[in-house]
Amino acid sequence: MIKNKKNNKEFYQHGLTTGIGIGLTVGAISGAALTYWYKKKKTLSADDILEKVKADFLQEGPIEGSWIHFKKEPLQKFAIKSKVYTGGISRIEDGELSQYEFVADAYTGTILDIYRL
């Protein structure tokens, strides 16, 4: 009877260790997957994107003004679908006001298109 209790105790200790190990492994994998999914679906704020564009323009000289639409708009170009912000920058070039409009990816902040008006 004492031998049987000893075997049961070892069995439960081994089972508990295995259960904890499996639980920690499943939890770590689930956490990593959820973090990846969240970061993939998360969009940048319109303010962050405008600050990035302004910083790029400021490398070439001062800017007079800037704006951005805070509402994300869907964009599809061929098979690629994304959400984008649109905005603009104005600056003085050769004594005249020049205006630029840009389209930026809402997920990465990458400038997809920029053109002078």
C-alpha positions as CSV (number, residue, x, y, z in Angstrom):
1,M,0.0,0.0,0.0
2,I,2.8,2.4,0.8
3,K,4.5,1.6,-2.5
4,N,1.3,2.3,-4.3
5,K,1.0,5.8,-2.6
6,K,4.6,6.5,-3.6
7,N,3.9,5.7,-7.3
8,N,0.7,7.8,-7.3
9,K,2.6,10.7,-5.7
10,E,5.4,10.5,-8.4
11,F,2.7,10.2,-11.1
12,Y,0.9,13.3,-10.0
13,Q,4.1,15.3,-9.6
14,H,5.3,14.3,-13.1
15,G,1.8,15.0,-14.5
16,L,1.7,18.4,-12.9
17,T,5.1,19.4,-14.3
18,T,4.0,18.2,-17.8
19,G,0.7,20.1,-17.5
20,I,2.4,23.3,-16.5
21,G,4.9,22.9,-19.3
22,I,2.2,22.4,-21.9
23,G,0.2,25.3,-20.5
24,L,3.2,27.7,-20.7
25,T,4.0,26.6,-24.2
26,V,0.5,27.0,-25.5
27,G,0.2,30.4,-23.7
28,A,3.5,31.6,-25.3
29,I,2.5,30.5,-28.8
30,S,-1.0,32.1,-28.4
31,G,0.5,35.3,-27.1
32,A,2.9,35.6,-30.0
33,A,0.2,34.9,-32.5
34,L,-2.1,37.5,-31.0
35,T,0.6,40.1,-30.9
36,Y,1.5,39.5,-34.6
37,W,-2.2,39.7,-35.6
38,Y,-2.7,42.9,-33.6
39,K,0.3,44.6,-35.0
40,K,-0.7,43.6,-38.6
41,K,-4.2,45.1,-38.1
42,K,-3.2,48.2,-36.3
43,T,-3.1,51.5,-38.2
44,L,-1.0,54.5,-37.5
45,S,-2.6,57.7,-36.5
46,A,-3.0,60.5,-39.1
47,D,-1.0,62.8,-36.9
48,D,2.0,60.4,-36.9
49,I,1.9,60.1,-40.7
50,L,1.7,63.9,-41.1
51,E,4.6,64.5,-38.8
52,K,6.7,62.0,-40.8
53,V,5.9,63.7,-44.1
54,K,6.6,67.1,-42.6
55,A,10.0,65.9,-41.3
56,D,10.9,64.7,-44.8
57,F,9.9,68.0,-46.4
58,L,11.7,70.0,-43.8
59,Q,15.0,68.3,-44.9
60,E,14.7,70.3,-48.2
61,G,13.5,73.6,-46.6
62,P,10.8,75.3,-44.6
63,I,7.1,74.5,-45.1
64,E,4.2,77.0,-44.9
65,G,1.4,74.7,-43.9
66,S,0.2,71.1,-43.9
67,W,-3.1,69.1,-43.5
68,I,-4.3,65.6,-43.5
69,H,-7.7,63.9,-43.6
70,F,-8.3,61.9,-40.4
71,K,-10.6,59.5,-42.0
72,K,-9.0,56.4,-43.6
73,E,-10.1,55.7,-47.1
74,P,-10.0,52.4,-48.9
75,L,-7.6,52.1,-51.8
76,Q,-7.3,49.3,-54.4
77,K,-4.6,49.3,-57.0
78,F,-4.8,46.2,-59.1
79,A,-4.9,43.3,-56.6
80,I,-3.5,45.3,-53.6
81,K,-6.1,46.6,-51.1
82,S,-5.2,48.9,-48.3
83,K,-6.5,51.9,-46.3
84,V,-4.9,55.3,-46.8
85,Y,-4.7,58.8,-45.5
86,T,-4.6,61.8,-47.9
87,G,-3.0,65.1,-47.0
88,G,-1.0,68.0,-48.3
89,I,2.0,70.2,-47.7
90,S,2.6,73.8,-48.9
91,R,5.9,75.6,-49.2
92,I,7.5,78.6,-50.9
93,E,9.6,77.6,-54.0
94,D,11.1,80.2,-56.2
95,G,9.1,83.0,-54.5
96,E,5.8,81.2,-55.2
97,L,3.5,79.0,-53.1
98,S,3.8,75.4,-54.2
99,Q,1.4,72.8,-52.9
100,Y,1.8,69.0,-52.8
101,E,-0.7,66.3,-52.0
102,F,0.2,62.8,-50.8
103,V,-1.4,59.4,-50.2
104,A,0.0,57.4,-47.3
105,D,-0.6,53.8,-46.3
106,A,-2.4,53.8,-42.9
107,Y,-0.8,50.6,-41.7
108,T,2.9,51.4,-42.5
109,G,3.0,55.2,-43.1
110,T,4.7,54.6,-46.5
111,I,4.0,57.4,-49.0
112,L,2.3,55.7,-51.9
113,D,1.9,58.7,-54.1
114,I,2.9,62.4,-54.0
115,Y,2.2,65.0,-56.6
116,R,2.5,68.7,-57.1
117,L,-0.7,70.7,-57.7
